[in-house]
Amino acid sequence: MRFRRMTAVVAGMSGLALGIVAEGVTATPDAARQQQLLHLLKQDCGSCHGMTLKGGLGPDLLASRLAALPREFLVATIAKGRPGTPMPPWETLLSADDIGWLVDELQRGVE
């Protein structure tokens, strides 16, 4: 049920930047920014999703689960958060390129 609800939210979202990220047309952050994003993922996201990303307050962020989810769903989840849950929106702190890169890395599998 949650997935359907979030899919409806994603379908109703507008905004060129989010649409471009959802389609996979993003610029790759430079190497320094990638390191910052990995640090954010492991520290900030890890504080709820587990320091090894295997789950905690939030669900696991392992590729074995995330690869099966639509990219646009994951982009929207990071950008807009999950209302009614502890998942905050990150779109004010992360660019569309940052979010797209994080989603791609998560779906590939972050070490």
Backbone hydrogen bonds, N-H to C=O, Kabsch-Sander energy under -0.5 kcal/mol:
donor,donor_aa,acceptor,acceptor_aa,energy
5,R,1,M,-2.4
6,M,2,R,-2.8
7,T,3,F,-2.5
8,A,4,R,-2.1
9,V,5,R,-1.8
10,V,6,M,-2.8
11,A,7,T,-2.7
12,G,8,A,-1.6
13,M,9,V,-0.8
13,M,10,V,-1.0
19,G,15,G,-2.3
20,I,16,L,-2.5
21,V,17,A,-2.2
22,A,18,L,-2.6
23,E,19,G,-1.5
24,G,20,I,-0.6
24,G,21,V,-1.3
25,V,20,I,-2.1
26,T,24,G,-1.2
34,Q,30,D,-2.6
35,Q,31,A,-1.9
36,Q,32,A,-1.8
37,L,33,R,-2.7
38,L,34,Q,-2.4
39,H,35,Q,-2.1
40,L,36,Q,-2.5
41,L,37,L,-2.7
42,K,38,L,-2.5
43,Q,39,H,-2.6
44,D,40,L,-1.4
45,C,40,L,-1.9
46,G,41,L,-1.2
47,S,43,Q,-1.0
48,C,45,C,-1.4
49,H,45,C,-3.0
50,G,46,G,-1.2
53,L,50,G,-2.4
55,G,49,H,-2.8
56,G,58,G,-2.8
57,L,48,C,-0.9
58,G,48,C,-2.7
61,L,53,L,-2.9
65,R,62,L,-1.7
66,L,62,L,-2.6
67,A,63,A,-2.5
68,A,65,R,-0.8
69,L,66,L,-1.4
73,F,70,P,-0.6
74,L,70,P,-1.7
75,V,71,R,-2.7
76,A,72,E,-2.2
77,T,73,F,-2.1
78,I,74,L,-2.3
79,A,75,V,-2.9
80,K,76,A,-3.0
81,G,77,T,-1.4
82,R,87,M,-2.1
85,T,82,R,-1.9
90,W,78,I,-2.3
91,E,79,A,-1.8
93,L,90,W,-1.7
94,L,90,W,-2.3
99,I,95,S,-2.5
100,G,96,A,-2.5
101,W,97,D,-2.4
102,L,98,D,-2.5
103,V,99,I,-2.5
104,D,100,G,-2.3
105,E,101,W,-2.6
106,L,102,L,-2.8
107,Q,103,V,-2.6
108,R,104,D,-1.6
109,G,105,E,-2.6
